[in-house]
Each structure stands twice: as C-alpha cells, then as structure tokens.
Amino acid sequence: MHKDLVLNAFKKARREVKEATGVNMSVTGLSKQISDYMMEECRFQYHEKSLRNKYNIAVKDELIELKSSVANCLCCYLGYENYAEFILKNNRQEADIKTVEKVFVTDKIKEDFRVKKEPSMGEKLKIIINKNKVTLIFLLVIFIDVFQIVND
C-alpha cells in the first residue's frame, strides 16, 4: 500500500505543477515540492532524494516500505487525516483492511497514526535561550555571593 501512497503523492504533485505552470516537472522537482510540503506542513524533514528513490522503486512495481511518520505526512499531502484513513478509502487488499480494523481497536493506537506537529526550529531555539538565561542568572547570583564572602 505504501507504493500506491508514493505514486498518488507524485501524481498529485505532477497535476498541481501542471495546473499552476503548464509545464511538466521532473521527478526531482516533484520530490522537492513534496519534501518542502512535508517540512512546512508536517514539520518533518524527509529529503527529496529519498522521495525520488522511493518513487523510482514504486514505478518498477517493487515493494517499498515507509516509516509511519513519512506515510502519515504523505497521507496529509493527499488530503487524508492519516495512513489508516488512506487504507480505508483505498481498500484494494483484504490484508490491509484487516490491519486497519485492528488499528481502530483502541484510541491509543488511533493517536499513534496521527501526524504530530513538532515545535518549529524557532520555538526550539526560544526554549534553549530561556534555559541559558536561567543558567546565567543562577551563576550570577552564585558569583555575587562568592564575591561578597571574599570581600567580607
């Protein structure tokens, strides 16, 4: 099913680029567009070369496997909430449908398949800066105390 997911993502990217520019874009360009979407919308970095390689394998009709985070992000690109929804709506194989039914057994498992937004790089930097400020203030207080003890 991952093969269909990758092929559908590239098909959508090809259609969007064709509508926007009227030009057919190369597989490398399409993989860059999908990779950029994954970074901006899903806050997940997956290199365009990796996407291109997965696409080339899928075109050869070989089996491919994606990490769950990559699959979920590609599903979001295609307009699905998660990979489980993609499987349900594209139920071509009985084995996949049975797997999805097992997934919906508990709410905990459902949440694992949702795309989780991670803090942006700016938010991470703010956290680090705030931690460093606290450390500097603490060291300043200790320095002042030591300096006062030495002067007394």
C-alpha positions as CSV (number, residue, x, y, z in Angstrom):
1,M,0.0,0.0,0.0
2,H,3.0,2.3,0.5
3,K,3.7,2.0,-3.2
4,D,0.2,3.4,-4.0
5,L,0.8,6.2,-1.5
6,V,4.0,7.3,-3.1
7,L,2.6,7.1,-6.6
8,N,-0.5,9.0,-5.6
9,A,1.6,11.7,-4.0
10,F,3.7,12.2,-7.1
11,K,0.6,12.1,-9.3
12,K,-1.0,14.9,-7.2
13,A,2.3,16.9,-7.3
14,R,2.5,16.5,-11.1
15,R,-1.1,17.6,-11.5
16,E,-0.7,20.7,-9.2
17,V,2.5,21.8,-11.0
18,K,0.9,21.3,-14.4
19,E,-2.1,23.4,-13.4
20,A,0.0,26.1,-11.9
21,T,2.7,26.4,-14.6
22,G,1.5,24.5,-17.6
23,V,4.9,22.6,-17.6
24,N,5.7,19.0,-16.7
25,M,8.2,18.9,-13.9
26,S,10.9,16.3,-13.5
27,V,10.7,13.7,-10.8
28,T,13.4,15.5,-8.9
29,G,11.4,18.7,-8.9
30,L,8.3,16.9,-7.8
31,S,10.1,15.2,-5.0
32,K,11.4,18.7,-3.9
33,Q,7.9,20.1,-3.9
34,I,6.6,17.1,-1.8
35,S,9.6,17.4,0.6
36,D,9.0,21.1,1.0
37,Y,5.4,20.4,1.9
38,M,6.4,17.8,4.5
39,M,8.8,20.3,6.1
40,E,6.4,23.2,6.1
41,E,3.1,21.5,7.0
42,C,4.1,18.4,8.9
43,R,7.3,19.8,10.4
44,F,9.0,16.6,9.3
45,Q,12.2,16.5,7.2
46,Y,12.4,13.9,4.5
47,H,14.9,14.6,1.8
48,E,13.8,14.8,-1.8
49,K,16.4,12.3,-2.9
50,S,14.8,9.7,-0.6
51,L,11.4,10.5,-2.0
52,R,12.8,10.2,-5.5
53,N,14.3,6.9,-4.7
54,K,11.1,5.6,-3.3
55,Y,9.2,6.8,-6.4
56,N,11.7,5.0,-8.7
57,I,11.3,1.8,-6.8
58,A,7.5,2.2,-6.8
59,V,7.4,2.7,-10.6
60,K,9.3,-0.5,-11.0
61,D,6.4,-2.2,-9.3
62,E,8.6,-3.3,-6.4
63,L,7.5,-3.4,-2.8
64,I,8.5,-0.4,-0.7
65,E,8.3,0.4,3.0
66,L,8.0,3.8,4.5
67,K,8.4,4.9,8.1
68,S,5.0,5.6,9.7
69,S,5.8,9.3,10.0
70,V,6.6,9.6,6.3
71,A,3.4,7.6,5.4
72,N,1.3,9.8,7.6
73,C,2.7,13.0,6.2
74,L,2.2,11.8,2.6
75,C,-1.4,11.0,3.5
76,C,-1.8,14.5,4.8
77,Y,-0.4,15.8,1.5
78,L,-3.1,13.7,-0.3
79,G,-5.8,15.1,1.9
80,Y,-6.3,12.2,4.3
81,E,-6.1,12.5,8.1
82,N,-3.7,9.6,8.5
83,Y,-2.5,6.4,6.9
84,A,-5.4,4.4,8.4
85,E,-7.9,6.6,6.6
86,F,-5.9,6.2,3.3
87,I,-6.1,2.5,3.6
88,L,-9.8,2.5,4.3
89,K,-10.6,4.7,1.4
90,N,-8.3,2.8,-1.0
91,N,-9.2,-0.7,0.2
92,R,-7.6,-2.7,-2.5
93,Q,-6.2,-5.5,-0.4
94,E,-8.1,-7.6,2.2
95,A,-5.0,-7.9,4.4
96,D,-4.7,-4.1,4.7
97,I,-8.3,-3.8,5.7
98,K,-7.9,-6.3,8.4
99,T,-4.9,-4.5,9.7
100,V,-6.8,-1.2,9.8
101,E,-9.6,-2.8,11.7
102,K,-7.1,-3.9,14.3
103,V,-5.7,-0.3,14.4
104,F,-9.1,1.1,15.4
105,V,-9.5,-1.2,18.4
106,T,-8.2,1.4,20.9
107,D,-8.0,5.2,21.0
108,K,-4.3,5.0,21.9
109,I,-3.4,3.2,18.7
110,K,-5.5,5.7,16.7
111,E,-3.5,8.6,18.1
112,D,-0.2,6.9,17.1
113,F,-1.2,7.2,13.4
114,R,-2.0,10.9,13.5
115,V,0.6,13.3,12.4
116,K,2.0,15.0,15.4
117,K,3.2,18.6,14.9
118,E,6.6,19.2,16.4
119,P,7.8,22.6,17.6
120,S,9.4,24.6,14.9
121,M,13.1,25.4,14.9
122,G,12.3,28.9,16.2
123,E,10.3,27.6,19.1
124,K,13.1,25.1,20.0
125,L,15.6,28.0,19.9
126,K,13.4,30.1,22.3
127,I,13.4,27.2,24.7
128,I,17.2,26.8,24.6
129,I,17.7,30.6,25.0
130,N,15.3,30.7,28.0
131,K,17.2,27.8,29.6
132,N,20.5,29.6,29.1
133,K,19.1,32.8,30.6
134,V,18.1,30.9,33.8
135,T,21.5,29.3,34.0
136,L,23.3,32.7,33.6
137,I,21.1,34.3,36.3
138,F,21.8,31.4,38.6
139,L,25.6,31.7,38.0
140,L,25.4,35.5,38.5
141,V,23.8,35.0,41.9
142,I,26.4,32.5,43.0
143,F,29.2,34.8,41.7
144,I,27.8,37.7,43.7
145,D,27.5,35.6,46.8
146,V,31.1,34.3,46.5
147,F,32.4,37.9,45.8
148,Q,30.6,39.2,48.9
149,I,32.1,36.4,51.0
150,V,35.6,37.2,49.7
151,N,35.2,40.9,50.4
152,D,34.0,40.3,54.0
